[in-house]
């Protein structure tokens, strides 16, 4: 089968990137993406790895926001009570601090796809309870224009890395970004929600892949939750049974959650 011109160009670009990275790996030592010190293996040196803030229990069972003390089972954060998300539960591997930001930006903007396996492994650990009953992973999609300029979807790379840790399918085409949106950086919470309103949809020919299934949305960072809320809403409209969220990093307020209420998940 003869490739179209755009497909051929994309294939040549991918081959060139792979060849260039192989040549660099041979000629230069791997450097820590955070501090630029030589490192073997995962792209993060021991010192920077120690500075990553992994999210562990206790945390809000709905949003995954860490508590400063253990309030007991089934107690939810004020955020979850005041503004319940569209999705069911969210989990994140790490807090979005300086080291996590460097990792995310290296993967997202600098073609460091070699970081995805390690980040995906941490995500699989953090989201173990969600993945146990999940039918499939759904990466948060890019609009095709942004995908063309960025050349790959970091959420898709993370989803594939997680799938290598767990026997779970990746539905890379189950959700489409049907309208371009501006970058969420710098927008208020309400502006973020408005920016992505109606931006996602399940294609008619993929409704059968979504209907009645427990799906886990995969993304790199969770900030206000506007994007994953919009994605979850589109999947639930397409009759998904349940939608959860798993991200590499989430923004945690400086003053972490103290107030809680008892409520079922």
Long-range contacts (C-beta under 8 A, 24 or more apart in sequence): 10-151, 13-151, 17-111, 21-114, 33-102, 33-103, 33-106, 33-112, 33-115, 34-98, 34-99, 34-102, 34-103, 42-115, 42-118, 43-103, 43-106, 43-112, 43-114, 43-115, 43-118, 44-99, 44-103, 44-118, 48-99, 51-97, 51-98, 51-99, 52-94, 52-97, 52-99, 52-100, 53-94, 53-95, 53-97, 53-100, 54-93, 54-94, 54-122, 54-126, 55-91, 55-92, 55-93, 55-94, 55-95, 55-126, 55-250, 55-252, 60-257, 60-260, 61-89, 61-265, 62-88, 62-89, 62-90, 62-265, 63-89, 63-90, 63-225, 64-89, 64-90, 64-91, 64-92, 64-250, 65-250, 65-252, 65-253, 65-256, 65-257, 66-95, 66-252, 66-256, 66-257, 67-256, 67-257, 67-258, 67-260, 68-256, 68-257, 68-258, 69-258, 71-260, 74-262, 74-263, 74-264, 74-265, 75-260, 75-261, 75-262, 75-263, 76-260, 76-261, 76-262, 76-263, 76-265, 77-257, 77-259, 77-260, 78-257, 78-259, 78-260, 78-261, 79-257, 80-263, 81-261, 81-263, 85-225, 85-228, 85-229, 85-232, 85-245, 86-229, 86-230, 86-232, 86-233, 86-236, 86-243, 87-217, 87-228, 87-229, 87-232, 87-243, 87-244, 87-245, 88-242, 88-243, 88-244, 88-265, 89-130, 89-244, 89-245, 89-265, 90-222, 90-225, 90-228, 90-244, 90-245, 90-246, 90-247, 90-250, 91-126, 91-127, 91-129, 91-130, 91-244, 91-245, 91-246, 91-247, 92-126, 92-222, 92-246, 92-247, 92-248, 92-249, 92-250, 93-119, 93-122, 93-123, 93-125, 93-126, 93-247, 93-248, 93-249, 94-122, 94-248, 94-249, 95-249, 95-250, 95-251, 95-252, 96-221, 96-223, 96-249, 96-250, 96-251, 96-252, 100-248, 100-249, 101-249, 103-248, 103-249, 104-154, 104-220, 104-221, 104-248, 104-249, 107-154, 107-157, 107-158, 107-220, 108-150, 108-154, 108-220, 109-150, 111-151, 111-152, 113-152, 113-157, 116-154, 116-157, 116-158, 116-160, 116-161, 117-161, 117-164, 119-158, 119-161, 119-248, 120-157, 120-158, 120-159, 120-160, 120-161, 120-162, 120-164, 120-165, 121-161, 121-165, 122-248, 123-158, 123-161, 123-162, 123-218, 123-246, 123-247, 123-248, 124-162, 124-165, 124-166, 126-246, 127-162, 127-216, 127-244, 127-246, 130-216, 130-244, 130-246, 131-162, 131-166, 131-168, 131-216, 131-246, 133-214, 134-168, 134-214, 134-215, 134-216, 134-244, 135-168, 135-169, 135-213, 135-214, 135-215, 136-168, 136-169, 136-170, 136-171, 136-174, 136-209, 136-213, 136-215, 136-216, 137-162, 137-163, 137-168, 137-169, 137-170, 137-171, 137-215, 137-216, 137-218, 137-246, 138-170, 138-171, 138-174, 138-175, 138-215, 138-216, 138-217, 138-218, 138-231, 138-235, 139-170, 139-172, 139-175, 139-217, 139-218, 139-219, 140-175, 140-217, 140-218, 140-219, 140-227, 140-228, 140-231, 141-175, 141-176, 141-177, 141-200, 142-177, 143-177, 143-179, 143-180, 143-181, 144-177, 145-180, 146-180, 154-220, 155-218, 155-219, 155-220, 156-218, 158-218, 158-219, 158-220, 158-248, 159-218, 162-218, 162-246, 171-206, 171-209, 171-210, 171-215, 173-203, 173-206, 174-202, 174-203, 174-206, 174-209, 174-210, 174-215, 174-235, 175-200, 175-201, 175-202, 175-231, 175-234, 175-235, 176-200, 176-201, 176-202, 176-203, 184-223, 184-224, 184-226, 184-227, 189-224, 189-226, 192-223, 192-224, 192-226, 192-227, 193-224, 193-226, 193-229, 193-230, 195-226, 196-226, 196-227, 196-230, 197-230, 198-230, 199-230, 200-230, 200-231, 200-233, 200-234, 201-234, 202-234, 202-235, 202-237, 202-238, 207-238, 207-239, 210-235, 210-238, 210-239, 210-240, 211-238, 211-239, 211-240, 212-239, 212-240, 212-241, 213-240, 213-241, 214-240, 214-241, 214-242, 214-243, 214-244, 215-240, 215-242, 215-243, 215-244, 216-243, 216-244, 216-245, 216-246, 217-243, 217-244, 217-245, 217-246, 218-246, 218-247, 219-245, 219-247, 219-248, 220-247, 220-248, 220-249, 221-247, 221-248, 221-249, 221-250, 221-251, 222-247, 222-249, 222-250, 222-251, 223-250, 223-251
